[in-house]
Amino acid sequence: MMDLSRYRKDFPILQQTVKGRPLVYLDNAATAQKPLCVIEAVDQYYREYNSNVHRGLHTLSERATRAYEEAREKVARFIRAPRSEEIIFTRNTTESINLVAYTWARQFLKSGDAILLSEMEHHSNLVPWHLLREERQIELRFIPVTPAGELDLSQLKSLLDGVKLVAVTHMSNVLGTVNPVEMITAEAHAAGAKVLIDGAQAVPHMPVDLQAIDCDFYAFSGHKMCGPTGVGVLWAKSEILREMPPFLGGGEMIHEVFLDRSDYADIPNKFEAGTPNIAQAIGLGAAVDYLSEIGMDNVWRHEQEMAALAIEKLKSIKGLRIFGESAHRGAAISFEIEGVHPHDLATILDEQGIAIRAGHHCAQPLMRKFNVQSTARASFYFYNVPEEIDILVEGLKTAKRMFGYVT
Ligand SMILES: Cc1ncc(COP(=O)(O)O)c(C=O)c1O
């Protein structure tokens, strides 16, 4: 097993005890913890050069602008985006997808067009399209999910007929499945559709190469990849961004304003109206530096090994069912234990200092597909160690015993 345990010491939050036990944090798919270098980058901005960007001609403002724009360049290199001006800072994945829905889709989709989604999407890649459909007659289609938790792509060609946009997740936050986004993108392009990938669970955990995927839009959140909350990214091909109308109007996104009209700035500013999340973007830049130093290949290898080990050990618990059996998977693992409600599991584990998630994971249609209301989910990151899997398994056995099951 790849040993990345030396990085744990970089995370102040992981050094604490919860309910008298060392914290075992296994809710990384919801949000990741922050290393000291990210906390310090945000702190340093506020202490030393807090200032607005792109406006002042004074020293602090120039420094803030440089740091903010450097963060954009770091993010671009991290995901192999061809050009840094294609990186739009948003608040999170949700806002990135909404930006595409409110601008590109409303400009270019007309009644009768179809959008192809999948049954494993997070609500943030479903509801924006529901909202669009309330305005015009858009048909929503769905790539089915197999019982093993993979996309059933056998009918992809016929599903693509008449489709203008394919919007799918790179990695499922519930099942851990990694979808073949390169193949989907190639097929979609051959059918004349644009492609949006929800990378919220991919960018934090695996090397992502946008030039290899060749999609048109890619969305992700800073907070799931060791960055601060409040900053996310929309990447899109520059020629597409240039033909898209702005999302929000206001300062910073204009070239020239008259009383009765305005000309818009070039990208990326056209999509960053108002004072942006400066500290958060700078913090995200620090997170990207940190992850790059560890190496995303190493992060991914460690997590795949952790997932395999966790699944093997979880399966030793009688009555435990894992949702999602794809061989191509990350380390978000959903499960249930017969006779114990997932919320009870999470509460009992919390008593032992173990943080997992229980609920529908913002994927209610997928829950329905698997005939459950909710699942428990343990999700690992590079700073998790194999011993934490054993603590989780023991905690689950304790929960079973509390409900009167012999383990
Ligand atoms: C696959 C996926 N998409 C989108 C999101 C939404 O991310 P955010 O809440 O940061 O906008 C999440 C968050 O859990 C996710 O896992």
PDBQT file of the ligand as one rigid body, heavy atoms in Angstrom, charges set to zero:
ROOT
HETATM    1  C1  LIG A 501     -20.723  14.707  -8.022  1.00  0.00    +0.000 C 
HETATM    2  C2  LIG A 501     -21.036  16.007  -7.361  1.00  0.00    +0.000 A 
HETATM    3  N1  LIG A 501     -21.494  17.030  -8.099  1.00  0.00    +0.000 NA
HETATM    4  C3  LIG A 501     -21.770  18.228  -7.568  1.00  0.00    +0.000 A 
HETATM    5  C4  LIG A 501     -21.605  18.478  -6.233  1.00  0.00    +0.000 A 
HETATM    6  C5  LIG A 501     -21.947  19.822  -5.692  1.00  0.00    +0.000 C 
HETATM    7  O1  LIG A 501     -20.823  20.430  -5.177  1.00  0.00    +0.000 OA
HETATM    8  P1  LIG A 501     -20.985  21.849  -4.417  1.00  0.00    +0.000 P 
HETATM    9  O2  LIG A 501     -21.926  21.613  -3.294  1.00  0.00    +0.000 OA
HETATM   10  O3  LIG A 501     -19.591  22.155  -3.973  1.00  0.00    +0.000 OA
HETATM   11  O4  LIG A 501     -21.521  22.797  -5.418  1.00  0.00    +0.000 OA
HETATM   12  C6  LIG A 501     -21.143  17.455  -5.414  1.00  0.00    +0.000 A 
HETATM   13  C7  LIG A 501     -21.009  17.666  -3.962  1.00  0.00    +0.000 C 
HETATM   14  O5  LIG A 501     -21.165  16.800  -3.160  1.00  0.00    +0.000 OA
HETATM   15  C8  LIG A 501     -20.843  16.191  -5.986  1.00  0.00    +0.000 A 
HETATM   16  O6  LIG A 501     -20.396  15.183  -5.246  1.00  0.00    +0.000 OA
ENDROOT
TORSDOF 0
